[in-house]
Amino acid sequence: MDAYRSLSGLGVASCLSQVVLLALAGGALGHSASSKFGLASKHHGLQVSGSMEPAAGLRKGSPDSDCTSDVWHHLEACGWPGPANTGYPAGTVLKVTIGRTITAEDTVIDGEKIIGAVRIAAKNVTIKNCWIISNFSNIGTGRALSGTGVISVEPGATAVVSHCTLDGSNATHAGIWHSGTNLTAVGNNIFGVNDGIFSWPDTSSPIAGWNVTMEDNYLHDFTTLAANGHIDGYQTEGASHVVIRHNTFYIRQEQNAAVAIWNSRRDSNDFVIENNLAAGGGFLIYAEDYNPSEQNPAGGYSVTNVFHTNNRFSIALYPCAGRYGVWYPRGAPTDGWHRSGNKILETGENVDTSNPHVNGQLCR
């Protein structure tokens, strides 16, 4: 097993006290009962919770909502993933269970509150309408948590994760750690982690971390306390065949990115990043060939066929959308940028050919 992926346990020990409390409550929780155990999270001036705001379905924009200058208070009404239309559905009665490793193919887990992380080590596994809470603080902090996931898709495994609330308790590396061969993540509410979804090119397979569809997810309230502390909504060090479509990224911290595509361990190829809403971070987008764009290139791999289309970048947190801008300017894909229809939401400025401007000055 790759040293970076070496773990201790399933992030269960620090959550066991919650199991006792929930067992006293009867072992099965509906939405209103379970919400009191949720972690509150601040959302652009609003107090919301990953657990208290279950899915209601994506909707088109309402004529009564300001979907330009005040979109973050009207995400769902404006047609974006948000706290009320991602995660487990309203009214779901959740059976309380504990974290575990899934080894049987075609397993379906539906409607559970799982205390502890879930490892998927089988093909065609589906997890849906669940609330999963991991906490790896028992093994340390910072880099000691590298490679941990609320859900981990192991080498050779394939998974669908749909309409789940994934809470890393600020003590888990990724919402979904993907070193399997296929992952579909749709409609999830992901928070309390350092990276939302991480495609890891594990050395056990030439296609580990490949084949990702990431759609209609709400990623927010990240932590710097796990792994290397560099926040990314999606990150890879080498993956191929990835679609990142219609997600909401809200990063209060002034570092790193909504989407970060690198190639330190393997080629990165065939990415579609389209129709996402993103605010915050340092630069919101990295698509960077380490060689020759960095002073100390690693790997000699390439970053190719990365297409950014019709994304909306918001200045709700920083005047440049990210703290410094949208596009990381000191690196680029091997075959250059492929960008069309990308704009600053509030101003309408097209940013296909450069970073945005503030008071006539280029963000950089």
KELUMZA-208843 format. One record per residue (C-alpha): residue number from 1; residue in three letters; x, y, z. Coordinates in Angstrom, 3 decimals, decimal comma, always signed. Each point is the difference from the previous one (the first is absolute). Layout:
BEGIN
+-----+--------+----------+----------+----------+
! num ! residu !       px !       py !       pz !
+-----+--------+----------+----------+----------+
! NUM !    ala !        X !        Y !        Z !
...
+-----+--------+----------+----------+----------+
This chain:
BEGIN
+-----+--------+----------+----------+----------+
! num ! residu !       px !       py !       pz !
+-----+--------+----------+----------+----------+
!   1 !    met !   +0,000 !   +0,000 !   +0,000 !
!   2 !    asp !   +1,230 !   +3,480 !   -0,829 !
!   3 !    ala !   +1,582 !   +1,650 !   +3,051 !
!   4 !    tyr !   -2,100 !   +3,123 !   -0,577 !
!   5 !    arg !   -3,125 !   -2,133 !   +0,327 !
!   6 !    ser !   +1,009 !   -1,800 !   +3,196 !
!   7 !    leu !   -2,730 !   +0,461 !   +2,624 !
!   8 !    ser !   -0,823 !   -0,957 !   +3,513 !
!   9 !    gly !   -3,612 !   -1,092 !   +0,470 !
!  10 !    leu !   -3,145 !   +1,372 !   -1,570 !
!  11 !    gly !   -0,321 !   +3,253 !   +1,918 !
!  12 !    val !   -2,507 !   -1,579 !   +2,354 !
!  13 !    ala !   +1,504 !   +0,321 !   +3,480 !
!  14 !    ser !   -0,503 !   +3,745 !   +0,339 !
!  15 !    cys !   -3,660 !   -0,364 !   -0,971 !
!  16 !    leu !   -1,020 !   -2,849 !   +2,320 !
!  17 !    ser !   -1,479 !   +2,319 !   +2,609 !
!  18 !    gln !   -2,499 !   +1,142 !   -2,634 !
!  19 !    val !   -1,000 !   -3,621 !   -0,600 !
!  20 !    val !   -0,901 !   -0,364 !   +3,683 !
!  21 !    leu !   -2,092 !   +3,167 !   -0,067 !
!  22 !    leu !   -1,797 !   -1,043 !   -3,145 !
!  23 !    ala !   -0,619 !   -3,508 !   +1,297 !
!  24 !    leu !   -1,752 !   +1,534 !   +3,003 !
!  25 !    ala !   -2,186 !   +1,873 !   -2,441 !
!  26 !    gly !   -1,188 !   -3,268 !   -1,497 !
!  27 !    gly !   +2,528 !   -0,812 !   -2,711 !
!  28 !    ala !   -1,849 !   +1,515 !   -2,939 !
!  29 !    leu !   -0,264 !   +3,708 !   -0,638 !
!  30 !    gly !   -2,142 !   +2,077 !   -2,239 !
!  31 !    his !   +1,258 !   +3,298 !   -1,363 !
!  32 !    ser !   -1,263 !   +2,226 !   +2,804 !
!  33 !    ala !   +1,309 !   -2,275 !   +2,749 !
!  34 !    ser !   +3,430 !   -0,502 !   -1,500 !
!  35 !    ser !   +0,638 !   +3,656 !   -0,720 !
!  36 !    lys !   +0,895 !   +0,846 !   +3,576 !
!  37 !    phe !   +3,117 !   -2,138 !   -0,350 !
!  38 !    gly !   +1,157 !   +1,904 !   -3,100 !
!  39 !    leu !   +2,949 !   +2,373 !   -0,270 !
!  40 !    ala !   -1,069 !   +3,557 !   -0,718 !
!  41 !    ser !   +1,830 !   +1,715 !   -2,827 !
!  42 !    lys !   +0,087 !   +3,654 !   -0,966 !
!  43 !    his !   -1,100 !   +0,778 !   -3,513 !
!  44 !    his !   +0,543 !   +3,573 !   -1,154 !
!  45 !    gly !   -1,592 !   +1,566 !   +3,019 !
!  46 !    leu !   -2,601 !   -2,716 !   +0,449 !
!  47 !    gln !   +0,094 !   -2,686 !   +2,658 !
!  48 !    val !   -0,678 !   -3,329 !   -1,675 !
!  49 !    ser !   +0,832 !   -3,633 !   +0,607 !
!  50 !    gly !   +1,098 !   -2,800 !   -2,247 !
!  51 !    ser !   -2,406 !   -2,267 !   +1,837 !
!  52 !    met !   -2,913 !   +2,370 !   +0,441 !
!  53 !    glu !   -0,351 !   +0,943 !   -3,652 !
!  54 !    pro !   -0,820 !   -3,175 !   -1,937 !
!  55 !    ala !   -0,711 !   -0,302 !   -3,684 !
!  56 !    ala !   -3,087 !   +1,441 !   -1,642 !
!  57 !    gly !   +1,013 !   -0,366 !   -3,653 !
!  58 !    leu !   +1,674 !   +2,522 !   -2,297 !
!  59 !    arg !   -2,313 !   +2,772 !   -1,158 !
!  60 !    lys !   +0,105 !   +2,690 !   -2,612 !
!  61 !    gly !   +0,539 !   +3,604 !   +0,999 !
!  62 !    ser !   -2,876 !   +1,838 !   +1,641 !
!  63 !    pro !   -0,993 !   +3,447 !   -1,276 !
!  64 !    asp !   -0,065 !   +1,143 !   +3,634 !
!  65 !    ser !   +3,636 !   -0,936 !   +0,612 !
!  66 !    asp !   +3,060 !   +2,124 !   -0,736 !
!  67 !    cys !   +2,110 !   -2,564 !   -1,807 !
!  68 !    thr !   +2,830 !   +2,368 !   -0,833 !
!  69 !    ser !   +0,981 !   +2,265 !   +2,880 !
!  70 !    asp !   -1,492 !   -2,130 !   +2,786 !
!  71 !    val !   +0,139 !   -3,535 !   -1,350 !
!  72 !    trp !   +1,507 !   -1,457 !   +3,182 !
!  73 !    his !   -3,213 !   +0,649 !   +1,921 !
!  74 !    his !   -2,086 !   -1,571 !   -2,781 !
!  75 !    leu !   +2,090 !   -2,883 !   -1,297 !
!  76 !    glu !   -2,800 !   -2,486 !   -0,448 !
!  77 !    ala !   -2,516 !   +2,507 !   -1,366 !
!  78 !    cys !   +2,655 !   +1,096 !   -2,501 !
!  79 !    gly !   +0,513 !   -3,568 !   -1,195 !
!  80 !    trp !   +3,297 !   -0,704 !   +1,778 !
!  81 !    pro !   +0,829 !   -2,806 !   +2,427 !
!  82 !    gly !   -0,320 !   +1,239 !   +3,573 !
!  83 !    pro !   -0,825 !   -1,128 !   +3,530 !
!  84 !    ala !   -3,688 !   -0,634 !   -0,742 !
!  85 !    asn !   +0,311 !   -2,134 !   -3,137 !
!  86 !    thr !   +3,041 !   -2,159 !   +0,732 !
!  87 !    gly !   +0,644 !   -2,669 !   +2,592 !
!  88 !    tyr !   -2,538 !   -2,531 !   +1,242 !
!  89 !    pro !   -3,628 !   +0,870 !   -0,872 !
!  90 !    ala !   -2,400 !   +1,655 !   +2,392 !
!  91 !    gly !   -2,088 !   -2,454 !   +1,962 !
!  92 !    thr !   +2,483 !   -2,844 !   -0,285 !
!  93 !    val !   -0,074 !   -2,308 !   +3,027 !
!  94 !    leu !   +3,647 !   -0,865 !   +0,565 !
!  95 !    lys !   +1,072 !   -3,301 !   +1,517 !
!  96 !    val !   +3,047 !   +0,517 !   +2,215 !
!  97 !    thr !   +2,964 !   -2,239 !   -0,832 !
!  98 !    ile !   +3,776 !   +0,172 !   +0,321 !
!  99 !    gly !   +2,773 !   +0,412 !   -2,565 !
! 100 !    arg !   +1,117 !   -3,088 !   -1,857 !
! 101 !    thr !   +1,730 !   -1,480 !   -3,027 !
! 102 !    ile !   -2,238 !   -1,191 !   -2,837 !
! 103 !    thr !   +1,363 !   -3,091 !   -1,741 !
! 104 !    ala !   -3,097 !   -1,402 !   -1,755 !
! 105 !    glu !   -0,642 !   +1,041 !   -3,596 !
! 106 !    asp !   -3,282 !   +1,738 !   -0,862 !
! 107 !    thr !   -0,556 !   +1,106 !   +3,603 !
! 108 !    val !   -2,580 !   +2,777 !   +0,474 !
! 109 !    ile !   -0,023 !   +2,082 !   +3,184 !
! 110 !    asp !   -3,071 !   +2,224 !   +0,253 !
! 111 !    gly !   -1,271 !   +2,218 !   +2,803 !
! 112 !    glu !   +2,615 !   -0,448 !   +2,709 !
! 113 !    lys !   +1,703 !   +2,302 !   +2,448 !
! 114 !    ile !   +3,467 !   -1,518 !   +0,093 !
! 115 !    ile !   +2,284 !   +0,907 !   +2,892 !
! 116 !    gly !   +3,487 !   -0,550 !   -1,364 !
! 117 !    ala !   +1,562 !   -0,124 !   -3,439 !
! 118 !    val !   -1,030 !   -2,365 !   -2,777 !
! 119 !    arg !   +2,509 !   -1,873 !   -2,168 !
! 120 !    ile !   -1,190 !   -1,418 !   -3,302 !
! 121 !    ala !   +2,053 !   -3,009 !   -1,087 !
! 122 !    ala !   -2,388 !   -1,506 !   -2,550 !
! 123 !    lys !   -1,486 !   +0,796 !   -3,401 !
! 124 !    asn !   -3,389 !   +1,600 !   -0,690 !
! 125 !    val !   -0,629 !   +1,280 !   +3,521 !
! 126 !    thr !   -2,701 !   +2,638 !   +0,486 !
! 127 !    ile !   -0,322 !   +2,232 !   +3,055 !
! 128 !    lys !   -3,001 !   +2,307 !   -0,060 !
! 129 !    asn !   -2,157 !   +2,134 !   +2,282 !
! 130 !    cys !   +2,441 !   -0,353 !   +2,890 !
! 131 !    trp !   +1,693 !   +2,191 !   +2,586 !
! 132 !    ile !   +3,579 !   -1,125 !   +0,662 !
! 133 !    ile !   +2,184 !   +1,490 !   +2,726 !
! 134 !    ser !   +3,703 !   -0,829 !   +0,181 !
! 135 !    asn !   +2,561 !   +1,191 !   +2,519 !
! 136 !    phe !   +3,620 !   -1,130 !   -0,203 !
! 137 !    ser !   +1,266 !   +2,220 !   +2,823 !
! 138 !    asn !   +1,003 !   -3,125 !   +1,930 !
! 139 !    ile !   +2,910 !   -0,491 !   -2,432 !
! 140 !    gly !   +1,204 !   +3,595 !   +0,132 !
! 141 !    thr !   -0,375 !   +3,250 !   -1,889 !
! 142 !    gly !   +1,390 !   +1,556 !   -3,157 !
! 143 !    arg !   +1,992 !   -2,327 !   -2,240 !
! 144 !    ala !   -0,743 !   -2,969 !   +2,228 !
! 145 !    leu !   -3,496 !   +0,089 !   -1,529 !
! 146 !    ser !   +1,200 !   -0,069 !   -3,623 !
! 147 !    gly !   -1,943 !   -2,512 !   -2,061 !
! 148 !    thr !   -2,981 !   -0,247 !   +2,347 !
! 149 !    gly !   -3,513 !   +0,395 !   -1,377 !
! 150 !    val !   -3,534 !   +0,180 !   +1,285 !
! 151 !    ile !   -0,445 !   -2,470 !   -2,845 !
! 152 !    ser !   +3,026 !   -1,729 !   -1,534 !
! 153 !    val !   -0,240 !   -1,803 !   -3,327 !
! 154 !    glu !   +2,799 !   -2,538 !   +0,108 !
! 155 !    pro !   +2,166 !   -1,142 !   -2,953 !
! 156 !    gly !   -2,076 !   -2,037 !   -2,458 !
! 157 !    ala !   -3,316 !   +1,051 !   +1,537 !
! 158 !    thr !   -2,805 !   +1,949 !   -1,680 !
! 159 !    ala !   -2,673 !   +2,062 !   +1,726 !
! 160 !    val !   -2,976 !   +2,306 !   -0,277 !
! 161 !    val !   -0,481 !   +2,466 !   +2,866 !
! 162 !    ser !   -3,328 !   +1,805 !   -0,321 !
! 163 !    his !   -1,746 !   +2,574 !   +2,202 !
! 164 !    cys !   +2,077 !   -0,599 !   +3,091 !
! 165 !    thr !   +1,143 !   +2,393 !   +2,706 !
! 166 !    leu !   +3,734 !   -0,565 !   +0,514 !
! 167 !    asp !   +1,403 !   +1,566 !   +3,167 !
! 168 !    gly !   +3,728 !   -0,344 !   +0,661 !
! 169 !    ser !   -0,152 !   +1,647 !   +3,455 !
! 170 !    asn !   +3,004 !   +2,194 !   -0,961 !
! 171 !    ala !   +2,096 !   -3,134 !   +0,504 !
! 172 !    thr !   -0,131 !   -1,772 !   -3,373 !
! 173 !    his !   +2,002 !   +0,613 !   -3,162 !
! 174 !    ala !   -2,736 !   -0,397 !   -2,664 !
! 175 !    gly !   -3,738 !   -0,292 !   -0,296 !
! 176 !    ile !   +0,627 !   -2,753 !   -2,546 !
! 177 !    trp !   +3,483 !   -1,451 !   -0,404 !
! 178 !    his !   -0,041 !   -1,684 !   -3,394 !
! 179 !    ser !   +2,687 !   -2,493 !   -0,940 !
! 180 !    gly !   -2,460 !   -2,341 !   -1,678 !
! 181 !    thr !   -0,725 !   -0,271 !   -3,703 !
! 182 !    asn !   -3,383 !   +1,765 !   -0,232 !
! 183 !    leu !   -1,835 !   +2,504 !   +2,185 !
! 184 !    thr !   -3,295 !   +1,816 !   -0,451 !
! 185 !    ala !   -0,787 !   +2,632 !   +2,661 !
! 186 !    val !   -3,323 !   +1,805 !   -0,408 !
! 187 !    gly !   -1,969 !   +2,297 !   +2,289 !
! 188 !    asn !   +2,231 !   -0,274 !   +3,060 !
! 189 !    asn !   +0,534 !   +2,563 !   +2,764 !
! 190 !    ile !   +3,710 !   -0,173 !   +0,921 !
! 191 !    phe !   +1,666 !   +1,922 !   +2,829 !
! 192 !    gly !   +2,449 !   -0,259 !   +2,900 !
! 193 !    val !   +2,772 !   -1,339 !   -2,262 !
! 194 !    asn !   +3,219 !   +1,326 !   -1,536 !
! 195 !    asp !   -0,871 !   -1,104 !   -3,566 !
! 196 !    gly !   -3,473 !   -0,693 !   -1,310 !
! 197 !    ile !   +0,817 !   -2,813 !   -2,433 !
! 198 !    phe !   +3,559 !   -1,198 !   -0,550 !
! 199 !    ser !   +0,923 !   -2,223 !   -2,953 !
! 200 !    trp !   +3,090 !   -1,820 !   +1,207 !
! 201 !    pro !   +2,163 !   -1,834 !   -2,585 !
! 202 !    asp !   +0,842 !   -2,950 !   +2,216 !
! 203 !    thr !   +2,916 !   -2,040 !   -1,311 !
! 204 !    ser !   -1,992 !   -3,234 !   +0,197 !
! 205 !    ser !   -1,871 !   +0,765 !   -3,226 !
! 206 !    pro !   +0,763 !   +2,052 !   -3,131 !
! 207 !    ile !   -3,545 !   +1,400 !   +0,079 !
! 208 !    ala !   -0,365 !   +0,612 !   +3,735 !
! 209 !    gly !   -1,907 !   +3,234 !   +0,582 !
! 210 !    trp !   -1,331 !   +0,125 !   -3,568 !
! 211 !    asn !   -3,527 !   +0,267 !   -1,398 !
! 212 !    val !   -1,710 !   +2,538 !   +2,231 !
! 213 !    thr !   -3,388 !   +1,667 !   -0,426 !
! 214 !    met !   -0,481 !   +2,736 !   +2,598 !
! 215 !    glu !   -3,332 !   +1,786 !   -0,433 !
! 216 !    asp !   -2,474 !   +2,108 !   +2,023 !
! 217 !    asn !   +2,074 !   -0,097 !   +3,205 !
! 218 !    tyr !   +0,303 !   +2,735 !   +2,639 !
! 219 !    leu !   +3,530 !   +0,282 !   +1,421 !
! 220 !    his !   +0,635 !   +2,466 !   +2,814 !
! 221 !    asp !   +1,378 !   +0,598 !   +3,511 !
! 222 !    phe !   +3,376 !   -1,579 !   -0,685 !
! 223 !    thr !   +2,694 !   -0,478 !   +2,646 !
! 224 !    thr !   +3,744 !   +0,619 !   -0,022 !
! 225 !    leu !   +0,533 !   -2,366 !   +2,938 !
! 226 !    ala !   +0,183 !   -3,217 !   -2,027 !
! 227 !    ala !   +2,638 !   -1,247 !   -2,484 !
! 228 !    asn !   +2,231 !   +2,775 !   -1,353 !
! 229 !    gly !   -2,558 !   +2,718 !   +0,743 !
! 230 !    his !   -0,255 !   +1,073 !   -3,654 !
! 231 !    ile !   -3,677 !   +0,143 !   -0,859 !
! 232 !    asp !   -1,445 !   -1,218 !   -3,309 !
! 233 !    gly !   -3,556 !   -0,818 !   -0,996 !
! 234 !    tyr !   +1,364 !   -2,572 !   -2,436 !
! 235 !    gln !   +3,664 !   -0,999 !   -0,260 !
! 236 !    thr !   +2,135 !   -2,501 !   -1,853 !
! 237 !    glu !   +3,677 !   -0,683 !   -0,526 !
! 238 !    gly !   -0,795 !   -2,032 !   -3,121 !
! 239 !    ala !   -3,409 !   -1,156 !   -1,280 !
! 240 !    ser !   -1,902 !   -0,326 !   -3,273 !
! 241 !    his !   -3,599 !   +0,133 !   -1,223 !
! 242 !    val !   -1,472 !   +2,355 !   +2,587 !
! 243 !    val !   -3,202 !   +2,063 !   -0,231 !
! 244 !    ile !   -0,524 !   +2,769 !   +2,574 !
! 245 !    arg !   -3,393 !   +1,477 !   -0,813 !
! 246 !    his !   -2,414 !   +2,317 !   +1,798 !
! 247 !    asn !   +1,508 !   -0,028 !   +3,485 !
! 248 !    thr !   +0,153 !   +2,805 !   +2,556 !
! 249 !    phe !   +3,370 !   +0,728 !   +1,646 !
! 250 !    tyr !   +0,149 !   +2,454 !   +2,913 !
! 251 !    ile !   +3,496 !   +0,376 !   +1,488 !
! 252 !    arg !   +0,345 !   +2,591 !   +2,739 !
! 253 !    gln !   +3,744 !   -0,481 !   +0,333 !
! 254 !    glu !   +2,293 !   +2,038 !   -2,252 !
! 255 !    gln !   +2,022 !   -2,908 !   -1,312 !
! 256 !    asn !   -0,156 !   -2,649 !   -2,677 !
! 257 !    ala !   -2,877 !   -0,818 !   -2,267 !
! 258 !    ala !   -3,402 !   -1,251 !   -0,998 !
! 259 !    val !   +1,613 !   -2,314 !   -2,578 !
! 260 !    ala !   +3,690 !   -0,938 !   -0,033 !
! 261 !    ile !   +1,364 !   -2,223 !   -2,760 !
! 262 !    trp !   +3,659 !   -0,982 !   +0,270 !
! 263 !    asn !   +2,285 !   -2,733 !   -1,307 !
! 264 !    ser !   +2,641 !   -0,818 !   +2,575 !
! 265 !    arg !   -0,728 !   -3,754 !   -0,106 !
! 266 !    arg !   -1,687 !   -0,669 !   -3,335 !
! 267 !    asp !   -1,380 !   +1,708 !   -3,119 !
! 268 !    ser !   -3,231 !   +1,960 !   +0,421 !
! 269 !    asn !   -2,179 !   -0,119 !   -3,115 !
! 270 !    asp !   -3,580 !   +0,563 !   -1,153 !
! 271 !    phe !   -1,672 !   +2,322 !   +2,486 !
! 272 !    val !   -3,289 !   +1,842 !   -0,459 !
! 273 !    ile !   -0,567 !   +2,747 !   +2,571 !
! 274 !    glu !   -3,254 !   +1,713 !   -0,869 !
! 275 !    asn !   -2,863 !   +2,016 !   +1,451 !
! 276 !    asn !   +1,374 !   +0,165 !   +3,541 !
! 277 !    leu !   -0,387 !   +2,828 !   +2,533 !
! 278 !    ala !   +3,069 !   +0,795 !   +2,095 !
! 279 !    ala !   +1,215 !   +2,621 !   +2,461 !
! 280 !    gly !   +3,056 !   +0,369 !   +2,210 !
! 281 !    gly !   +3,294 !   -1,779 !   +0,327 !
! 282 !    gly !   +3,281 !   +1,406 !   -1,357 !
! 283 !    phe !   -0,320 !   -0,597 !   -3,736 !
! 284 !    leu !   -3,220 !   -1,882 !   -0,708 !
! 285 !    ile !   +1,358 !   -2,088 !   -2,863 !
! 286 !    tyr !   +3,299 !   -1,857 !   -0,394 !
! 287 !    ala !   +0,682 !   -2,037 !   -3,135 !
! 288 !    glu !   +3,750 !   -0,187 !   +0,155 !
! 289 !    asp !   +2,644 !   -2,090 !   -1,683 !
! 290 !    tyr !   +2,732 !   -0,144 !   +2,645 !
! 291 !    asn !   +2,589 !   -0,457 !   -2,747 !
! 292 !    pro !   +1,104 !   +2,519 !   -1,234 !
! 293 !    ser !   -2,165 !   +2,511 !   +1,861 !
! 294 !    glu !   +1,513 !   -0,520 !   +3,449 !
! 295 !    gln !   +3,591 !   +0,692 !   +1,044 !
! 296 !    asn !   +0,272 !   -3,538 !   +1,333 !
! 297 !    pro !   -1,998 !   -2,158 !   -2,442 !
! 298 !    ala !   -1,148 !   -3,399 !   +1,173 !
! 299 !    gly !   -0,995 !   -3,068 !   -1,956 !
! 300 !    gly !   +0,320 !   +1,184 !   -3,579 !
! 301 !    tyr !   -3,685 !   -0,700 !   -0,629 !
! 302 !    ser !   -2,485 !   +2,150 !   -1,951 !
! 303 !    val !   -3,283 !   +1,869 !   +0,563 !
! 304 !    thr !   -2,097 !   -0,059 !   -3,184 !
! 305 !    asn !   -3,532 !   +0,436 !   -1,334 !
! 306 !    val !   -1,291 !   +1,983 !   +2,967 !
! 307 !    phe !   -3,075 !   +2,025 !   -0,964 !
! 308 !    his !   -1,488 !   +2,770 !   +2,172 !
! 309 !    thr !   -3,403 !   +1,065 !   -1,318 !
! 310 !    asn !   -2,770 !   +2,318 !   +1,236 !
! 311 !    asn !   +1,144 !   +0,140 !   +3,612 !
! 312 !    arg !   -1,032 !   +2,849 !   +2,287 !
! 313 !    phe !   +2,475 !   +1,453 !   +2,469 !
! 314 !    ser !   -1,368 !   +2,133 !   +2,812 !
! 315 !    ile !   +1,551 !   +3,011 !   +1,730 !
! 316 !    ala !   -2,057 !   -0,603 !   +3,158 !
! 317 !    leu !   +3,126 !   -0,721 !   +2,076 !
! 318 !    tyr !   +2,809 !   +1,771 !   -1,871 !
! 319 !    pro !   -0,024 !   +2,750 !   -2,673 !
! 320 !    cys !   +2,031 !   -2,262 !   -2,333 !
! 321 !    ala !   -2,375 !   -2,983 !   +0,587 !
! 322 !    gly !   +2,904 !   -1,895 !   +1,520 !
! 323 !    arg !   +2,290 !   +1,925 !   +2,327 !
! 324 !    tyr !   +2,386 !   +0,541 !   -2,905 !
! 325 !    gly !   -2,090 !   -0,870 !   -3,045 !
! 326 !    val !   -1,770 !   -2,760 !   -1,902 !
! 327 !    trp !   +2,803 !   -1,683 !   -1,982 !
! 328 !    tyr !   +3,378 !   -0,911 !   +1,474 !
! 329 !    pro !   +2,235 !   +2,044 !   -2,345 !
! 330 !    arg !   +3,426 !   -1,588 !   +0,519 !
! 331 !    gly !   -0,899 !   -3,364 !   -1,468 !
! 332 !    ala !   -2,214 !   -1,347 !   -2,764 !
! 333 !    pro !   -1,075 !   -3,260 !   -1,648 !
! 334 !    thr !   +2,534 !   -1,619 !   -2,306 !
! 335 !    asp !   -2,150 !   +0,760 !   -3,055 !
! 336 !    gly !   -1,098 !   +3,439 !   +1,220 !
! 337 !    trp !   -3,267 !   +1,280 !   +1,389 !
! 338 !    his !   -3,382 !   -0,978 !   -1,472 !
! 339 !    arg !   -2,451 !   +2,527 !   +1,471 !
! 340 !    ser !   -3,339 !   +1,343 !   -1,251 !
! 341 !    gly !   -2,983 !   +1,752 !   +1,549 !
! 342 !    asn !   +1,596 !   +0,463 !   +3,445 !
! 343 !    lys !   -1,112 !   +3,170 !   +1,801 !
! 344 !    ile !   -0,018 !   +1,873 !   +3,283 !
! 345 !    leu !   -3,553 !   -0,476 !   +1,206 !
! 346 !    glu !   -0,638 !   +3,432 !   +1,476 !
! 347 !    thr !   +1,710 !   +2,159 !   -2,642 !
! 348 !    gly !   -0,392 !   -2,114 !   -3,117 !
! 349 !    glu !   +3,699 !   +0,393 !   -0,857 !
! 350 !    asn !   +1,199 !   -2,741 !   -2,319 !
! 351 !    val !   +3,132 !   -1,679 !   +1,356 !
! 352 !    asp !   +0,800 !   -2,428 !   -2,795 !
! 353 !    thr !   +3,273 !   +1,692 !   -0,886 !
! 354 !    ser !   +1,133 !   +1,475 !   +3,311 !
! 355 !    asn !   -0,715 !   +0,453 !   +3,656 !
! 356 !    pro !   -2,662 !   +2,563 !   +0,961 !
! 357 !    his !   +0,612 !   +3,679 !   +0,560 !
! 358 !    val !   -0,772 !   +2,077 !   +3,087 !
! 359 !    asn !   -0,047 !   +3,776 !   -0,422 !
! 360 !    gly !   +1,842 !   -0,411 !   -3,268 !
! 361 !    gln !   +2,766 !   -2,117 !   +1,532 !
! 362 !    leu !   +0,610 !   -3,613 !   -1,037 !
! 363 !    cys !   -0,372 !   -2,555 !   +2,798 !
! 364 !    arg !   +3,094 !   -2,130 !   +0,378 !
+-----+--------+----------+----------+----------+
